[in-house]
């Protein structure tokens, strides 16, 4: 049975994204019934994906086109450290090159030097 699950996944893997893999593992587990969780986990090593997928199947699958929930990911730097953009502008402004009307700015300082200067000012 485990070899069958692995064989199915090998065929389908190139076509599935993160969410589809999660739902596929959960659907396999539900279709097998008793012992399905253990078989799918042993076949692919997807304990978290399968449990999250089972939860999604139980709540109902939405065809939103999104792979992850809204709001997932790292928060914006301005939310975690308000004012860091202005501090960076003050460091870059004296050495800016290029068209002043363009949103793209060039500077002589490297990213590492700017990061070190912000760190000495107390920014994380």
N, C-alpha and C positions, 0 to 999 in steps of 0.2 A: 504493500500500500504506500509506504514511504517513497519507494522508487517511482511510483506512478505520479505522486505529487511533484517530485523533483522533475520528472519528465515534462509534466504540464508547464511548470514554471520556466524551464529552459526554452520552451517554444514561445511562451507568452512574454517573457521578460523584456525583449526589445520594444514591445508595443505599450508597456505599462509605465505610467508615471508613479510618483510616490504614493499618491492617494489611491490609485487603482491597484497597486500592489497590496496596500493595506486592506482594501475591500476584498480583493481576490483571496487573500489568506484567510480572512474572516469567513467568506462564503464557503471556502473549502472546509473549514473547521465545522461550520454549521451543517453542511451537507453530509459529512461523515457521521456526525452525531456523537455518541459517547466515545471518548478517546480521540476525537478529532483535534482538540487543542494540542494534545501531546504529539500527535503525528505531524501536524503542520509545524509545530515548534521544532521538532527533531529534524524535519526535512529541510527547513530553511533557517532556523535559529532566529525567528521573528517574534519573540514573546510580546514585546511592546506593540509592534505593528498589528498583531493579531488581536490583542485585547482592545486597542483603540478602534480597529476596524469592526469588531463585534459591537462595540458601543455605537458606532456610526450606523451600522445596519439596524440595530434595535431602535434608534431614534428616527430612522428613515433617511435615505440617501437623497440629497439635494443635487440637482444638476445645475450647479451655479457656475461651473467652469473654473472654479478656484481649486487649487490643490491644497492650500493651507487656509486656516481660519483668518479672517480679517484681524489685523492688529498683531499678527505674529511677526517675530523678528526683533532686531535690536531697535530700541527707541532712538529717536533723533537726538543728536548731541545737544541741541538747544533745549530739549526737555530735561535732560539729565544735568547739564551744566549751563544754565542761562548766562549769557554774556560772553561765552567763549568766542563767538563769531566776531564780536567787536574787538576783543583782545587780539585776535589773529589779524584783523584789519589794521590795527595800530602797528603791528609788527611788519606787515607787508607794505603798507602805504608809502613809506619813504623810498622804497626801492622798486616801485612798480614801473614797468615799462609797457609800451604799447598804446593803443588808442584809448583815451580816457572814457569814451562813450561806449566802448565794447564791454560786455560782461566778463569776457575772458581777460585775465590779467597775467602778466609775466613778472616774475621776481627773480632776483639773483640768489636769494636764500634757498637752501635745499629743504626738503620736507623734514629731514632729521634735525637740522638747525632750528627750524620753526618749532618743532615738537619740543626740543630741549629748552628753548626760550619760554614756551608756554608752561612747561613743567617748573621752571625756576620761579615763575610768577604764581605758582600754586594750582594750576589747572591739572587735572588728571588726564 
